[in-house]
Each structure stands twice: as C-alpha cells, then as structure tokens.
Amino acid sequence: MLTNVDKMKIIKYIRENPLGEIYYVNMCEAIGKVNKIKDTEFLDFFVNYVIKEFSKSEKIGMKMITKVVSVIISFVGWIHDDNLKINEELLDKLRCLSLYYQEYVARTGIEVDIEFKNNYLDALEKKVNAYYPSNNNESVLEYLKEIDTLKHKLNELNRNLETITKNYEALKKDYDKKSQSLVSSNSELANLKVQLAQKEKTIEQFLENIRRIESKVDLLEEEARQLGETNNKLLSYKEKALELSNLVEQLREYVVKYEVEEQNREMHIKTTEAIKVLLYQHLLAKASNINDLMKDLNKAGYVVTKEEVHQLIKELGTRINIVRNCFADKPEYSVSPPNVVRNGTFDIKVPEGTKYYDIFLAADFQIREMNSGTIKRFDKINNYCIDNNINLVLNLGDLFEGKSSGKISYDDAMTNISCVEKAISLIPKTDSIYYAVIGGNHDEKMFKFGLDPIGMLADEREDFINLGYEHCTITFNGSRSLLTSFAIHHPFNFDYNIHFNEDGLDSRKTLEELESFYKSQGRTRADSYIDIFGHMHKCLFNYPDSYYFLPAFMERLADGGACHLRVYFTEDMKIKYMLFMPLSLREKLVKNGEILYKKVLIK
C-alpha cells in the first residue's frame, strides 16, 4: 500500500525526470517497493493527484500535470493488457478528467492548452472509452464531487474527534497527577519523620566510632614505643633493601645493553636496505654475477660475503623480478620483466534466485602520486558503491601512470616503487568493497624495472584482486558461455582514432583486436555476451558490434567518468540483459542516463 512518504517520493521522482524518461522500475526503486505495489494503486494515486490539482483556484504547473497524465495513459494500457479490473469509482474519475480540466480553465480564466488537451486528455479519454465504454460523464462528475465533499466533511469530523480525544486525555493526566501529588504530600511527611529518626541514630553511631578510634590511637602509640626499644628487628628489612638495590643496578645494565643492541639492529637494517638499493641499481644497469656485485659493494665501503649477497638478492626478489642465468661459467643475475597472466579468467559467484547483480566499472586512474585528489577519487567510488549496495569494482587497466623516460632509469624505478607502496598504504579501505584489476599499457611501463604493480598491490591488500594484464574473461558461477560471461580489455598496443565514415562508426580495428584475443583462446566473439574496453578515454557504446568504451576516471578530463553495470538474470541464472548507467565524475558520481543492452542471438 502506498504511504504518504511513498507518494512524496513518487512525485519527487516524476518532477526530477524529463517526460519520456520516466521508467516504471526506477519509480518503484525510488520508493524501495519493487513488485510490492499494485498497478491499480499507482493509477488511483495519480488520478486523485490530477483531480486535486485541477480543483485549485490558482494557476498550476501544467508541465508536471502533463507528466502525470502521460503516466496514467501508460498504466491504463498496462492494466488492460494484464486483464486487471478497475473499480467503477476510479473509472468514473478517469472519464471525467477532461471535465475537471474544463472547470479549472473556466474558474481560473486561463487559455486552454490545446497540445495538452489533444495529445493527453483526449488520448486518455479515447483509450478509457475504448477499454471501458460508459456514458453521462457530466452526471458522474457531479456524483464524484458530492463524494469528495462528503469525504472532506468526514475527514474534518475525524480531525475534530481526534482533538477532543487528545483534550480529554490531557485533562485525565492532569487530574491523575494532582491527585497523586496530594497522596505524595501526606506520605512525604511520614518519610521525613522516619529519616529524622535514622539521622539521630547515625549521629550516635558516629560518636561511638570516635570513642573506639581514640582507644585504637592509644594502643598504636604503645606499640610504637615498644618498636623503638627493639630496633634490631629492622635489620632484616635493611638487608632486603640492599638486595633490591643490587637488582635495580643489574636491570639498568640490561637496559643499556638492550639500547646498544637496538641501535646496532637499526644500523644493520639501514645498512642492509642501502646494500639492497645498490644491488638493485647495479642489476638494473646490467646482468652480473655475485663476485662482480661483491667488488662493487666493497668499493662503496660494504664488506659482505657471497652468502649474504645471495640472501639479499633473494629478499629483493620478493618484490622485484630477478632472474638467474645458469648457462654461463658463473651464474648471472639480472632484473627482468615479471611473468604475468595476460588472458585470465575471473569468476563471480551469484546465489541461485538472484534477479540482478551490480558491478562498478572504472578505468584509467593513471595514479601519478597518492595526493588528496587521488584519495578523493577512491572515496567517490566507495561512497557510490555503499549508497547503491555494490560490492565489486572492476578496474579495466592503467591504475598507475607508470613513469618511464624511455630507458632503464634508476630514478624512474624508485619513483614507480614509491608510488605503488604509497598506494598500498593510502588507498581508502571499505570492508564490503573489492577491487578486481587488470593491468594496462601504463601499468606495463613498470615491467622494465622488474615490477608487477597490480600483483604487488594485490599481494599486500586483501581487498584488491589481480586479474592479470590486457584481457580477462568474467564468468558467472564458473560457466564460460555466451549467456554466462563477458570480457574486459586494456590492450597494450591499441592506439588509433575512433572516427565515423559515410557508413557510420568504423569498428574494423576494434573487431580485429577482439578477434585476435578470442582466437588465442580457441574461441570466437560469439562466445561472449559483450566486450568492455578501458584505454580509449572515451564513453562510446556500439550496440550492433557489442562493445563499450569506458571513459577515463580522471578529473582533469572534461568527460571523465565511470559506469554502473547491472546484470539481470533469468531463473536458470543465464544473462537476461544488461543495464549500463554511465556516471559523470563531478563533486560526486552522477548518473547520466541508462543504456539497456540485450544480446541478439542469431541461429
């Protein structure tokens, strides 16, 4: 049943959306009651709203009335198509909307809105008369007015009854309170007498306690005199004090020793880190064996053994991809591009019976440094996901900018490492939200320094998932078929301008890229529901060729943004259709409309 709050939300939704962009599902979502309100309840509310507006003596907003009448026309058609019944009172009101409008025009003296009358009121009247024929609208209008008058009087009587009831309750409470006060006054006098007697008894107890304390003082003074005569009893306590003093001195020695060891440990850590930096710098420049590395470290003033160098290389290898070439007289070590997955698969578990699943799509963050602006971008995503009950963010590549001056530069390496490490610690965390990320061409710039930025982030953060690089197939419940999967892409070498020719959008190069990806997997594009791209910094949906370009999630771009994807499922958990809701990157993320996409199946 529609509450007053529901009605206010519905009117607010219709007022904020243009004519022609008012959707039944979104209207239900606005009040949070999808499939819980009957169509006839909606219709009854809208008709009464229009009658109430036409009953006013002042000029009303016809733009809003036009929207509501348009919605009424749609509901009448839906109710008739579903073979649902409309009660006679509501039918009479529908038939008389034109008469209500005529009276409103005559009462206010405004001109008749010909477009509104012909395209909406007359169209509604024709549809109602065709579906539910009747006669004598004028007498019905009088009948409806009489009913409205009686309802108004009944409401007024109910309000008066409610006021009288409240006054009665207030008088009754006041009476009860005053009679209770009278009883309390009598009982309080008795209580005061009891308390006075208790106070007198307490004073007597205090006097008795004072006498006892005076006697105790006398006894203590006698004991003190006797202790003064037997001072030798204190010698044992002096011995214990000396023993305690010795223990304190030993403790001081231990503290000094610990502080020295702690300083040495910190110095060792700093020295070890400095040696690791030198090793990394050397291995970036060229492949080297351990003997050569030891010589360079000796020149820098560090004395280390082969075993220590080998151990430090292993520790470096936990973050940097260092390879060992054993096909030489002495094994050589060098920094090498990391081994990464390029065509991965990520499965989303959707519970049986789920009607739809929401995903946040973003691409091309291109983080250069973890400043307040970068953190704010993540906050906007987290806030939007919380407001819309989204648990999964799919990031389609170029999470990091990846600094590279075109050659292997140690400064570039340190800049990239610092950027990733700061991202690990500073990207805002939200318990319910996971980021699944594929790497793109800017992330790939770090490969020459032996870095896998997406892997490093996922290793340190439980809320980040490494999807590999370039391409990834997204499946639902482990099924990799046309109606249970789609693919996301951020190819490394894919730079060309999107343009239109006389035949429309030129998609040849895009399709070639996709065909190459699917061919490498022994599949075809027909095996996937849709393909979604990062990298292009454009918002473009190609419905015939089934692909979508995400805009860049960067505020410095005028068209920066993201997308809210809702995947609808059939009863047997196949993809029914997808709803793409593009988002503008403003002070907060704002929806720009909706794109309904359904895969066209051809035998």
C-alpha positions, 0 to 999 in steps of 0.5 A: 500500500502506498504511504504518504512518504511513498507518494512524496517520493513518487512525485519527487521522482516524476518532477526530477525526470524529463517526460519520456524518461520516466521508467516504471522500475526506477519509480518503484526503486525510488520508493524501495517497493519493487513488485510490492505495489499494485498497478491499480494503486499507482493509477488511483494515486495519480488520478486523485493527484490530477483531480486535486490539482485541477480543483485549485483556484490558482494557476498550476504547473501544467508541465508536471500535470502533463507528466502525470497524465502521460503516466496514467495513459501508460498504466491504463494500457498496462492494466488492460493488457494484464486483464486487471479490473478497475473499480467503477469509482476510479473509472468514473474519475478517469472519464471525467478528467477532461471535465475537471480540466474544463472547470479549472480553465473556466474558474481560473480564466486561463487559455486552454492548452490545446497540445495538452488537451489533444495529445493527453486528455483526449488520448486518455479519454479515447483509450478509457472509452475504448477499454471501458465504454460508459456514458453521462460523464457530466452526471458522474462528475457531479456524483464524484464531487458530492463524494469528495465533499462528503469525504472532506466533511468526514475527514474534518469530523475525524480531525475534530474527534481526534482533538477532543480525544487528545483534550480529554486525555490531557485533562485525565493526566492532569487530574491523575497527577494532582491527585497523586501529588496530594497522596505524595504530600501526606506520605512525604511527611511520614518519610521525613519523620522516619529519616529524622529518626535514622539521622539521630541514630547515625549521629550516635553511631558516629560518636561511638566510632570516635570513642573506639578510634581514640582507644585504637590511637592509644594502643598504636602509640604503645606499640610504637614505643615498644618498636623503638626499644627493639630496633634490631628487628629492622635489620632484616628489612635493611638487608632486603633493601640492599638486595633490591638495590643490587637488582635495580643496578643489574636491570639498568645494565640490561637496559643499556645493553638492550639500547646498544643492541637496538641501535646496532639492529637499526644500523644493520637494517639501514645498512642492509636496505642501502646494500639492497638499493645498490644491488638493485641499481647495479642489476638494473644497469646490467646482468652480473654475477655475485663476485662482480656485485661483491667488488662493487659493494666493497668499493662503496665501503660494504664488506659482505660475503657471497652468502649474504649477497645471495640472501639479499638478492633473494629478499629483493626478489620478493618484490622485484623480478630477478632472474638467474642465468645458469648457462654461463661459467658463473651464474648471472643475475639480472632484473627482468620483466615479471611473468604475468597472466595476460588472458585470465579468467575471473569468476563471480559467484551469484546465489541461485534466485538472484534477479540482478547483480551490480558491478562498478566499472572504472578505468584509467586512474593513471595514479601519478602520486597518492595526493588528496585528489587521488584519495578523493577519487577512491572515496567517490567510488566507495561512497557510490558503491555503499549508497547503491549496495555494490560490492565489486569494482572492476578496474579495466587497466592503467591504475598507475601512470607508470613513469618511464623516460624511455630507458632503464632509469634508476630514478624512474624505478624508485619513483614507480616503487614509491608510488605503488607502496604509497598506494598500498598504504593510502588507498581508502579501505571499505570492508564490503568493497573489492577491487578486481584489476587488470593491468594496462599499457601504463601499468606495463611501463613498470615491467622494465624495472622488474615490477608487477604493480597490480600483483604487488598491490594485490599481494599486500591488500586483501581487498584488491584482486589481480586479474592479470594484464590486457584481457580477462574473461568474467564468468558467472558461477564458473560457466564460460558461455555466451549467456554466462560471461563477458570480457574486459580489455586494456590492450597494450598496443591499441592506439588509433582514432575512433572516427565515423565514415559515410557508413557510420562508426568504423569498428574494423580495428576494434573487431580485429583486436577482439578477434585476435584475443578470442582466437588465442583462446580457441574461441570466437566473439560469439562466445561472449555476451559483450566486450568492455574496453578501458584505454580509449578515454572515451564513453562510446557504446556500439550496440550492433558490434557489442562493445563499450568504451569506458571513459577515463576516471580522471578529473582533469578530463572534461568527460571523465567518468565511470559506469554502473553495470547491472546484470539481470538474470533469468531463473536458470541464472543465464544473462537476461540483459544488461543495464549500463548507467554511465556516471559523470565524475563531478563533486560526486558520481552522477548518473547520466542516463541508462543504456539497456543492452540485450544480446541478439542471438542469431541461429 
